[in-house]
Amino acid sequence: MPELRHWLAETAKKGLGEAPFGFARCRRLHFARFYLLEETADLEGRPISASLVFMSEVDAPLRLHLAELASVAQEGIDQAFQHCPGYPGPGARRRERIAWLRRHRVRASAFYVNTVGRGVAQIRGEARLREELEDYLDRHDHTGRTATEVRRDLHAYVAGRADLAWAAKPPAPPSLLFRTGETVHMVAVPAVLLLALPVLLAVLPVWAVLLRIDERRDRPFTQRPTLPHLEEVANFEDFSTQNPFAVAGFVRPGRLRQLTFRAVLFLTDYGVRHIFNHDSLAGVKTIHFARWVPLDGWRRMTFASDYDGAVEAYNDDFINIIWWGLNATFSNGMDYPPTRWLFFGGAKLEDQFKNTIRCHQVAVPAWYAAYPELSADNIENNAQIRAGLRGEMSPAQAQQWLSLL
């Protein structure tokens, strides 16, 4: 652990974009991070060894990302995971590294993507498109011309440049196989729940009463984060447009809470896949990616996200906008502020909530972002600029479109 902590500190100084990782050359990688979960004991006193967490958000398919980790990022991956038992080591063949990574992969129970189908190449390309269009407008005088005429000029400019001609076409959608699978999932889950409705109507009242009895045993969380811990997590946040975030904690004991947690995350997964899958997580627009990952046989859970702005504003968004969602998921974890009927209270107890989050927050010393200067709002704005190059617009619509530039 001392060697690994030192390595992470040095890696944080150099960043993950260049050697030995070279993540900047990984064409499908949005974000990546390393963080440590210290050695501990679970709620029954059973030891849990320390873990090194590597988390990445990538464009499909996964196999291409694993191939890049084992080739482009080989040296860095070897340096990181040489501290873990069973890692093949620097002399191993590429397929041995990939096999080890696959064996140690932990699937998320729920995974939020700001806009499903929007890949790294599209994000970078649309950012460049905006820069080119703004540069064109700066170099030409459009005084006295209507918005429709200016838009026509910009369309002609894009069409006349071979390196920008792609922008006149809509982005390629996800694969047919992916879209078919998502459609089947979107229809099948409500269908199964509908078939199970008679059983659910009988079970839910009993579950609600038992849950409320369990909630009444909760006590307010009075612990405050220590100054060294605050300084540790603050060393790696609020330095740029985007920030990493990670928390980890134990799931409440007992079958009731375990089943509740799994059911809530199942519904959360459905919601982020089919409802909140374009530019907004139930009203919060500053999150690029977020995931809930069970650890150690569901004894622990880690939540991690990539978000815009300061951490205080990020937490305030959760409290003010999606407090109900936070309560439904995180109230099944230890130390969360007391809730009522699963959805109420909890995050609305602002001081307790923020202390809980800070106490369980994990420092993310090594973090990579493929487009660190772009907020989620910037990315959506750039996509709207590209979309505005297609089709017909009224003068009012053209004026509104130009205001995006």
N, C-alpha and C positions, 0 to 999 in steps of 0.2 A: 504493500500500500504506500509506504513512503516514496518508493521509486516511481510509482504510478502517479502520485500527486505531483511530484516534481516534474515528471514528463508532461502532464496536463498543463501545468503552469507555463512551461517553456513553449508548448504547442500553442497556448492561448496568445502568447506574444507574437508568434510567427503567423498564426492563422492557418486555416485549412485549405485556402485557395491554391497555394503554391506547394512546392515540394516540402515534405515528403509525400503529402497526400495528392496534391494537384487536382483538387476538386473543381477548380475553374475549368479544367479540360473535360470534365464529365458532362456530357451534353444534355442529360436528362435529369440532373440533380437540382432541385429547388433549394432545400435547406438540409443541413446535417449538423449533428451535435454529439459530443461526448459528455457524460457526467457520471459521477460516482454515487453509489448507494452504499453507505458504510455498513460494516458488520453489525448485526443487531440480534435480538431475540424476538420471537413472535409473542403474541399475547398469552400463550401457554408456556412460555419460557424456552421453547425450542430454538436452537441457534439458526441464524440465517447468515450465510457468509456474505462478504462484500461482493458487489457486482459492478462491473463497468458497463454502462449503457451506451450503445451507439444507436442513434435514431436518425433516419433520413426520410425525406419526402421526395419522391421520384416519379417521373412519368413511366407508365407501363411500356413494355413488360418488365417485371422484376428481374428476369434472368440477365437482361442487358446491364442493369445496374450492378448486379453481383459480379458480372464479368469485368466491369470497370473497376470495381473495388479490388479485384484480384489482379488487375494489370496496371491501370493508370495510377491507382492509389496503393499499390502493393507495399511499398516501403513504409508508408504511414500506418497501414493496417497491421503490418507485422509488428511495428513498434508498439502499437496500442495493445494488441491482443496477445503479445508474448507474455504478458502478466497473467493471462488466464490459463487454467489447466486444460491440457489437451489440444492447444492450438498447434497446428502443424509446424510452424516456424519458418524462418527465411528460406531454408533450402527446399521447401516443399513445392510440389507442382501446383499450378493454378487451380486445377480441378479439386485438389485436396483442400485448398483455402475455401473455395466456393462451397464444398460439401460441409465444412465446419460451420460456415456462416449460415447455411440453410438449417443445420441441426440446432443452432442456437437462436434461430429466429423466434420471436414471440409475437403472436398475432394480436392486433388491437381489437378490443370489444366494440369500439365505435371510433370512427375516423372522419373528421370534418375536413372538406376541401372547399376553399372559398368559391371557386367556380370549376366544377367538374369538366374535364376535357381541355382546359387551358394549360398548355405545356410551356416549358421553359423557352423554347424557340419562339413561340407565339408572343410571349410576354416581352422578350427582348426585342423581337422584330417590331412590335407595335410601339414600343418606346422609341425605337429609332425612327419609325414613321412619323411620330409626332414631332421629333426634333427636326426632321427634314422639312415637314410642312411649315413649321414655325420659322425655320430659316428662310424658306421661300417667301413667306409673307414679309419677313423683315427686309428682304432684298428688293421687293417690288412695291410700288406705290399703287394702292387700290382706292385712293380717295375718289369719292363720287360714284363708285361702282356698287351695285346691289349685292346682297349676300348670295343670291343665286349665281351671279356672274363670277364672284370670287370662288365659290364652290366649284363652278365649272372649270375655272383655271386650275384649281388644285387637282381636280380629277384628271385633267389633261396632263398636268405635270407628272403625276404618279404613273399614268399610263405610258408616258414617254420615257420613263426610266426603267431599264430592264431589271435593275436591282430592287425596284419597288413595285413592279407590276403585280406581284403576288397579293399586294394589299387590296387590289380591286376585287378579289375573290373572297368568299366567306371562308373562315377557318375550317379545316377538315374536322369533322365530328369524330368522337371516339369510334372504335371499331364496331362493326355490326354485331359481333359476338358479345362485346361488352354491353351494348345497348339492349340487346335481346335478353341477356341475363338480368340486367337491372329492371327491365319491364316485367319479366316473370316474377322477380322478387317483390316488386311494388304491388303486383296484383295478388300474389300468393299469400303474403302475410296477412292482409285484411281478410282474405277468404278463409284462412285457417282460424283466425280470431272470431270470425262470424260463426263458423261451425261450432266453435268452443264457447259461444256466448252463453248458452244455458248454464254450463258449468261455471263460467266466470261470474255470472250474476249470483250464483249461490256462494261462491268462494270469496268474492271481493268484500262483502260486508264483514265477514269473519276476519279476513286479513286486515281490514282497516281498523277494526277494534283492537286486534292484537298489536298492530303497529302503534296505535295511539297509547296503549298501555306501556309498550316498550319506550316510547318517546317520553312519557311522563317520568321515567327514571333518569333521564338526561340531566346533567348539571352544566351550568354555564362554564365556558372555557375561560379560565382566568390567567393562563400562562401568557407571558409576553416574550417575544424573541429577544435573545441576548444581543448585546452590541457587537461582539465578534461575528455572530451569524449574520446580522444585518449588513455589516461591512463586507463579509464574504460574498453574499449574493449581489450587493450593490456594485461590486467591482466589475460585474459582467452584464450590466443592464443600463439602459438610458443613455447610450453613447451614439446612436444613429437612428435613422428612420424606423428601423425594425429592431425587434428584440426577441430573444428566446425566453421561454418560461418553462419551469418544471417543478412539480410538487410530487411527493410520495408519502404514503401513509398506510396504516393498517385498516383493513375492512372490519367493521364491527362483528363480534362473534355471534354465533347462533344461526340456526337454519333460516329463521324469519328474515333476518337482515341479508344473509347471503342470497336467498331467493329474490328478495326485493331488489337488491343491487343488480343482479343478473337480468331481471325483467326490465328494470329501468334502462339499463345499458342496451338491451335488445331494442327497446323502443327508440332510444336515442340514436342508435345506428340507423334505424329505419328513417327517422326524421332527417338526419344529416345527409342520407343518401338520396332521398326522394323529395324532400320539401325545402330544406335549407341548403340547397346545393348551387346557389348562384348569388354571390356577392353579399350574403348576410346570414349570420347565425342568429336567427330569431331576433333580428334588429341590430345586432352588433356587427359592424362592417369593417372592423380593424384587424380581424384575424385571418391570416393566410391559411394556416393548417392547425388542426388540433386533434389529439388522439388520447383515448383512455386505454391503458394497457394493464391487464392483470398480471401479477407476479407471484411467484412462490405458491402456486396452486390456489390462487385467489385469496391468499392471506393478505397480500398487499396490492395496492394499485398505484400506478404512476400516471399523471396527466401532464402532457406537454403541449406547448403551442408556440407558434411564431406570430407575433402581433406587432402593430404599429403604435408608436407614441410611448409615453411614460407609463411606468407600472402602476402608478396611482390612478391614472385615467383608465387604464385597462381594468383594474379592480372595480372602479366606480361604474364602468359600463356593465359589468356583471351584476353589481348590486342593484343598479337602477333599471336595467332592461330585462335581464334573464335570471333574476333571483330565483324564480320558480324552478327553472331548469337546474340551477346549481343545487338547490335544496333537494330536488328529487334524486340527484346522483350522489353528491358529496355528503349528504346527511347519513349515508350508509357507511361513512368512514369515521374513525375515531377522532375525537376532539372537535368535531364540527359543532357550531352553536346549536342549541336545542331547536327542533322544528315542531310544527303542529300539523298533523294529517299529511305529512311528507313534504308538502309544498310551501307551507307558511312558516314565518319566523326565520330561523337560520341566517341566511345572508343579509336579511334586513337588520340584524343585530350587527351593525357595521363594525364597531370596534372589535368585537369578538371574532367576527369573520376575518377581518384583516390580520388580526394577530394569529389566527389559525393558519391562514395562508402563508404568512411570513415564517411561522415556526416550522412548517412542513415544506417550505420552498427549498429547492436544491440548486446550488450554484451550477451554472453551465459555463465552464471555463473555455471550452473549445467549441466554436460555433461557426458555421459557414452559411452565407446567403448568396444566391446566384445573382440577385438584382437588389443590392442593399439600399439603393437610393429610391426605390419605388415603394410607395405605400399601396395597400390594397385599393384605395380610392384612385390613385394614379393609374393602376393597372386596368381597372374598370373603365376609367375615363379614356385611356388609350384605345381600348377595345371599341368604345363607342365612336371614337374618331374614325377608326378603320371602317366600322359598319356604315358610317355616314357617307362613305365614298360610293356606296351602291344605291341604286334605285332613285326614284324621283322624290323631291321635297318641295313643299310650299315655301314661299319667301320667309315666312315665320319660322318654319322648321330649319331652313338653311341658316338663318340668323342664330338660332339656338345652337345648331351644330358648330358654327364658327366660334361661339363663345367657349367651346371646349378647348380651343387652341390658345 
